[in-house]
Amino acid sequence: MSRPVTFVPPPGARAYRLGTARGEFAVIDAGSPVRGTALLLPGFTGSKEDFISLHEPLAAAGYRTVAVDGRGQYETPGPPDDETPYAQGELALDVLAQLDAIAKGSEGSEGSEGRFHLLGHSFGGQVARAAVLLAPARFRSLTLVSSGPAEISPSQQQRVKLLRDALSVMDMAQVWEAIRALEPPEDAEGELDAGLDDQEDLRRRWFGNSPAQLIATGRQLCEEPDRVADLAALRLPVHVLSGESDDTWPVPLLDDMAVRLEAHRTVIHGAEHSPNADRPLETAEALAAFWDRVG
């Protein structure tokens, strides 16, 4: 499936380092918050560039979108050997710090409530859920893109375990060569090649990742508990969006999660695990329609 996505920010977007109380985070920031602002969290082995084709259509719909590299992910630094900063609770605190910095820089343009739309793709959905559970009053809505209720599927757990085992005995260069020598997988979580056609871009992104981050977040993917009931109890507007097929969390499982959350549900036809890259215009249209409804 063609995924014509690059690392080049679209016209009107800015790539910069967002300074927060918890350090600097690389972001791509686009649009004006006429109708609101959304923070976009990428998945395992992904980066802010996975959302690059969403910025223009969402800006046209009146939304500011800030896509971020998480701690130890691509262009955001993080310790290479210490897994402690990549615990889910720490990553959730990073999200809240990012919101504080965005709100401070916008000089009140987010509105008197200072609340944001939050979107997480795949593993980013797990981090987004943790942030919402930690501080629900900070958010106007939560969108889970191809991100399920608990741990990833058994087949994807095997892929993640292989990657984690390799990282424990090999350096990043050796693991990269091993990955490229194999038939390219969907990825350990469906994202090793999500949205990016240029092998040099993929290589540069891979070497930007912290090994400790990949090991720690890979473990979380395989051990995440079902926290749907906790999320449902908040009564926050939730949107469950996915492609029409997905090996990481089967689509029927995502359908069931949406029912349990009483969430808005969107299936993007012709898309798989990364509808943001596979069908960005359709995905942006669905996101804007949901955010418009939430207000």
Disulfide bonds with the S-S distance in Angstrom:
none
